[in-house]
Amino acid sequence: MRAIGIILAGGNNNRMRELSNKRAIAAMPIAGSYRAIDFALSNMANSHIQKVAVLTQYNARSLNEHLSSSKWWDFGRKQGGLYVFTPTITKDNSLWYQGTADAIYQNLTFLKNSHEPYVVIASGDGIYKLDYNKVLEYHIAKRADVTVVCTTCQDQSQVERFGVLRMNEDCRIEEFEEKPIVSSYNTVSTGIYVIRRRQLIELIERAAQEGRHDFVNDILIRYKNLKRIYGYKIDTYWNNISTAEAYYQTNMDFLKPEIRNYFFKQEPGIKTKIADVPPAKYNPGADVKNSLVSSGCIINGTVENSVLFRDVFVGNNCVIKNSVILNDVYLGDNTHIENCIVESRDTIRANSYYCGEEGEVKIVVEKNERYVL
């Protein structure tokens, strides 16, 4: 493909609450065995983009470990490859990334040393499948300066989380507002952009000279009347996990057969780093209904409408309902978990009871050490 990829994966968000205390949002586990960034990386690979840069910053250790080998997404090749860039102290700069535009500016050498004419920019916290080739063809056909991939937000109350835009009949963006308190429109940006490489370099350098650091506010919104900025609308599954509630709902969506089939059985599929873990084990007395149970889990109790990530131990007489249990969690006997997200590497003592209220997700974080019963 005639494009290189940039994945913005360095941001932090307080709306994730305790979940982002020890990992980047792009490293959040999804659907049992995946990470959020796997979806953007797989879309890049499936679109035959051979050269991809991931810009990391906040709590990047877990994410960097996940990206330590590029072969899982088919980037282990002589041509192109997967590059991970973290903020670096240099002679001219000693600051962290101050925004999305500044993150690109501090790694501008990557763009200048590339030869592909176009750049696909994506965020690392979107859950979707998309052929970027189709967006690029649309971008070229419209003779656009920037193309913004957008979708319809079904829940009007969630519009405030996104950039909201309005297009004319030709799909040219006439209004663009970032995270409005209230809006009468429901077309939102997915954080995916296509732009000519030389133009991106020019806009990023100009923004840096003016002390502007945000890609949306200081480039898209600022130039919407000067540049030809078009919207490319998608109607397939897309979600953003930037809040604890959205993260919970996204994992719950994968309990629906049509969503699982769309992502994992319809080609092209989603790839991830493979862990050498034995298959899940269901002991006598285990009762599992409509749940995703990952490798390495040992189930002794009842699990309903839940997502269990790798290496979860469910003790005798446990009841897990409508919950997301992250990696390496030990649930002691007679534990009841409902409407919760249990943080990874937690040890939940026997006879514990955690229940989130309807419509509000409870995050369970136990700081106790592993103990012997």
N, C-alpha and C positions, 0 to 999 in steps of 0.2 A: 504493500500500500504506500501511497505517496505522502505519508504523514508519520510524525513521531508522536509519542504520547507523554503526557505529564499528568501524574496523579497527585492531587493535593491531599496529604494525609497527616498534616502536622497540627491540626487544630484541637482545642480543648473546649468542652461545653459543660457548664455547670448543671444543665438540665439532665445530664446523665447521672447526676447525684454520685453516690459512692462507686458506681460502676467504672468511672473514668479515673479513679484515684491511683490505679496502678497500671493502666494501659491506655494507649491511644484509642480513640473511637473507631478508627479504621481497623484496629486489631480485635474488635469485639467478636466473640464467637456467634456464629449464625447457623441455624438448621442442623445442629448436632455435631458436624465435623468441619465446618467452614469458618472462615474469618470474613469480615465485611469487605476487606480489600480484595478478596479473591474474585469478587464479581467484576470489579473494574479491570483487574489484571486479565481475567479470562476473556472479557469483551475485547480487550486490546489484542490478545493472542488470536482470538477467533476472527478478528477483523484483519489479520495479517499485518498488524503494526509490530515491527521487529525491534524497535528501539524505544524503550519506555523509562522515564525517570520518575521515581517516587520521592516526594519531598516530605520528610518526616521532621518532627520537632518534639512535641509534648509526649512524655512517657514513652519514648520510642523503643525501649529495650525489647519488649515483647514483639513489637512489629518487626524490628530489625532481625530478630531470631527467625521469625516466620519467613522473612524474605532472604534468608541467608543462602539459599540455593535457588537459582532461577529456572532450573530444569522442570519444575513442577508445572509451570505455565508455558513451557516450550520457549523460554528465552535463552537457554544455554546454547548459544550458537556463535559462530565466528563473526557473522554480520549482525550488527545491532547488539542487543542484550538488555539486561535489567540493571538500572543504576539507582542506588539509594543515596540521596543527598540529605545530610543533616546540617544545621547551622555551623559555620566554621569561622573561627577567629582568623582574620587576615590582616595584612598591613593597613588596608583601607577601611576595614569594618570589624567591629567586635560586638555587634548586636545580634540578638535572636531575630528570626523572621518577624517583622512587625505587621505583616498582613499577607494576603495571598499574592498580591502583585510584588511585594518585596521579596517573598520567597522565590518567585521566578527570577527577579532581578539579581538576587545573590547567586543564582546558578545560570546566569545568562550565557556563560561560556558553553554550556551544553547546547543551547539553541544555535549559537554562532558557529559551533563546530559541526553542526549537522547539515545535511544537504537536502533533505526532504522539503518540499515547498509548503507543507501544511502542518499544523499542530492540533492535536485533539487533547483538550484539557478536561479532566474528570475529577470528581471528588472521591475520596476513599470510603465514604460512608453511605453510598447509594446501593440498594439491592435491586438489580434489574438485569435484563439481557438486551443488548442492542448491537446491531451491526453498524459500526461507525462508517463503513463504506457508503451506506445509503445516505447518511448525514452529509458526508463529503460531496457526494454527487449532487445533493440538493443545494449545498453551499455554492458549488461551482455553477449550477444552473441558474441560481438567483443572482449570481455575481455579487455575492454578499461580502462585506468586510468581516463580519462576525456572524456566526449562526449559533443560536442558543437552543438547546434541546429542552422542550417544555412538556408539561402534561397537565391534566385536569385534576385538581384537588377535590376529592369527593366530599370531604368534611370541611365545611366553611370555617369552622372554629380553629382548624389547623393552619389556615392560610398565613397567619402571622409568623410561622416558622420559616417561610420561604420568601424568595424574591417573586413578586407578583407582576405580571406583565399584561399588556393589552396590545393586540395586533390588529392591523387593518385587513382588508379583504385579500391583499397580496401577501399576507403573513409577515409584513414588515412591522417591527416592534415600534409602537408610538409612545407607549408609557411603560416605565419600569420603576418599581418601587421596592426597595429591599426591606423585608420583614416589617410590613406596616402593622400598626395596632389594629386597624380595621380596614377592610377592603370589600368592595362590591364585586370584584373579579375573582375568579377561581382558577385561572391559568397560571401555573407556577413554574419557575425555572428548576431544572433538575441538577444544575451545577455542572452541566456538560457543554463544552463550547468547541467550535471549530473556527480556526483563524489562520490566515496565511502567516508563515513563520517570520518573514521579514517585517510584516506589519506589527506582529506581536512584539518583536524586539524594539521597534520604533516607539510603540505606545508605552511599553514598560520603562524604557529609558527616559521618556518624557515625564512619566509619572514620578520616577525617582528624583529627577531634577527638581520637581515641584514639591517634593516631600510628601507625595501621596503613596499609600501602601496597599489599598484594597482594590482587587480586580473588579468587583461588581460596582461599587460606588464611584471609583475614580477612573474607570475605563468604560464599562458598559453604560452606566447611567449618564456619565458626564458627556459621552460622545454619541448618545442615541440619536441626536438630531443632525450630527455631522457625518456620521458613518452609516453605511447600509447594514443595519443589524436586523437579522431575520430570525423568526422562530420556527423550529422543526418540532411538530407535535407528535408525541407517541401515545398510544392507547393501550399498551401492554403493561404488565405489572411493574410498578416502580414504587419504592418506598425509601425513606431516609430515616436512619436510626439515631437522630440527634437528640432524642429525649428518651428517658427510661420507659415511658409509656409506649412510644413508637417502637423501641427495641423489643419490648415484650410482645406487642401486637405482630411485629414482623415474624418473630419466631413462631407465634401461634398460627400465622398464615400458612406455614409449612406443614401444618397438620392436615391441610386440605389436599386431597389427592391431585386436584387439577394444578395446584401451585407446584407441588413436588414434581409432577410429570413434566411441567413446562420447563423447570430449571434443570432437572437431573436426567430426564429420559429423552427429551427432545434435543436433537443436535442443532447447533453445537452446545456442548455441556459446560458446566462450571468446574474448573479444576482447583485443587488445593494441595497443600503439602501433606504427604501421606505419613501417618504415624504407625509404627510397628506395634500394634496393640492387639491382643487376642479378641475374638468375637464376644459379644455380650452373652452373659450366662443367666439363665432363668432357673432359679432353684424351686423345689416343690413348695407350693403355697404362693408363688408369684402370680399376680393377676394384672395384666397390662392391656389397656384399651386405648386405641386412637392416640398413640404416642410415638415419638421418635426416640429410640434408645441407641446410643452410639457404642462403638467398640470399647471393650474394657469394663463395661458396667456389670455389676452383679446385683440382681434383683431378687429380693426375698418378700417384698410387700406388694402393695397395690399402687399402680401408676395409671392415672387417667388424664387424657388431654394435656400431656406435658411433653417437654423437650428435655432430654437428659444428654448432656455432653459426655466426653470421654471419661472413663475411670470413676464413675459414680457408684458408690456402694449404698444400697437401700436395705436397711435392716429389717428384722422380723416385725410384722404387724404395722409397718409404716404405711401411711396413706399420703400420696402425692397427687394433687389435683390442680389442673389449670396453672402449672408452674413451669419455670425455666430453671434448671439446675445446671450450673456451669461446671467446668472441668474439675476432676479430682476432689469431689465432695463426699464426705462420709456422713451418712444419716443414721444415727443410732436407733435402736429398737423403739417401737411405739411412737415414732415421730409423726406429726401431722403438719404437712405443708400445703397451703392452698392460696392461689392468687399471689404468688411470690416469685421473685428472682433471687436465687441463692448464689452468692459470690463464690468464685472458684477457690479451691483448697480450703474450704471451710470444714470444720468438724462440728456437726450438730449433735448435741448430747441426747442421750436416750430420754424419751418422754417429753420432748420439746413440742411446743405448739406455736405455729406461725400462720396467721391468716390475714391476707390483705383484704381491705374492703372492696366491694363491687365497684369497678370503675377506677380504682386507685391501686397501683402496683406497690407491694411492699418489698423492699430490698433487704435481704437477710445477710448480715456480715457478722460472723462469729470470729473473734480474734484469739480464741483459746487454741492451745497447742494440741497436736494429736496425742491421744492418751490410750492406754490399754484397759479394756473392760475386764 
